[in-house]
Amino acid sequence: MMKFRQEIVEIVEGVLRPGGEPIALHEPEFSGVEEELVLDCIRSSFVSSVGKYVDQFEHELASICGVDHAVAVVNGTAALQVALRLSGVRPGSEVIMPSLTFVATANAAHYLGGLPHFVDISEDTLGVNPIALRNHLNRVTDKRTGRLINRDTGRPIDAIVPMHAFGHPSDLDGLLEVADEFNLPLIEDAAEALGSRWRGKSCGSFGSMGALSFNGNKIITTGGGGAILTDDAELAHQAKHLTTTAKVLHRWAFSHDEIGYNFRMPNLNAALGVAQLRQIESRIRSKRNLAKRYQNAFSDFGHGYCFEERPEAQSNYWLNALVLNPEVADARDEVLESLHEVGVMARPAWEPLHQLSIYRDCPRDDLPVTEGLARRIVNLPSSSFLGELYCG
Ligand SMILES: *Cc1c(COP(=O)(O)O)cnc(C)c1O
């Protein structure tokens, strides 16, 4: 077993060639005009809820993602929360989602009084498996008065939220079909997948709405931030309204026509975002280069593989994932320890949400693939500069 751990360390060191310095899992990078635009923003004094950078960021983001509208907000969790609310999630709603995701996906539903309803994923995509989802919905739901009701709980199921894990697109063909069949809105948690594509179309642009995150560990960062993507002008208008305290437009009057949120992205963060967005294409190139290097390095490894995109997908490879074979899954934490010993800050995948005490009692299907995979994943350092270093 010692030998197998040592082999992983040597392969990873071969890809990263560490010079003794610790290598983080994912670092923010500021190699463009960040300082210039942030300074300009400070000097303009419009650092907060008003200013040109928010509009510019939204327009450029929408254009990159191939959608008509982007609404910038304070973080990805808030983007999901507002997208779910505008999709009809209410107190008592169940929201279909994977269990192998960051806790924010479930929290967003919970903040609205809804409950996550966990379904299994596919080993091919690491995202929700549409076939298992269809079977599950056929088994546990009734259509009553135009709504889909979970027969076991009596509660309505009101939305499907696929999550594109580590930047890899879920099977959007299959998921859109199921959403259509059961007449459910599909909202993508594309927090990790800015720039990823499925059949050439951007992640976040498939459902009625998509949510992005620009947290410090994502492919581009605004310090903290998020966005809602949509092609629907009315939804975009409502998202902007709801995230800006639902203030009625007027030159001086303070009037609010519903209970909104203070979720607007500050102009200062948007300035950073405008500079970061200009680097998205080169970052994706570097990350794909790094992923290739990991995949090649692990191609003869007998105890697992580096996850590779499906033929329909072009992934941003936000985080590389080494998937250990089931027979060595129990050694995962020792692998993590060996990597940390040489300064490689690898990390396991999230603990599946249905195994957390806070979400243990939520409705769910059987989750054999989720439970199997969660124990076998080791995320490897994936900052885009690591892919630039040895391009040759
Ligand atoms: C990062 C992330 C979010 C939310 O992001 P924040 O901006 O940190 O609120 C949501 N879902 C997933 C899967 C994420 O990785």
The ligand as an ORCA input file, in Angstrom:
! r2SCAN-3c Opt
* xyz 0 1
  C     -19.037     27.948     -5.029
  C     -20.316     27.224     -5.155
  C     -21.571     27.813     -4.863
  C     -21.815     29.141     -4.241
  O     -20.908     30.020     -4.218
  P     -20.648     31.266     -3.250
  O     -20.311     32.339     -4.220
  O     -19.516     30.862     -2.398
  O     -21.897     31.568     -2.486
  C     -22.718     27.085     -5.115
  N     -22.652     25.847     -5.604
  C     -21.488     25.242     -5.882
  C     -21.509     23.876     -6.447
  C     -20.289     25.896     -5.649
  O     -19.129     25.264     -5.926
*
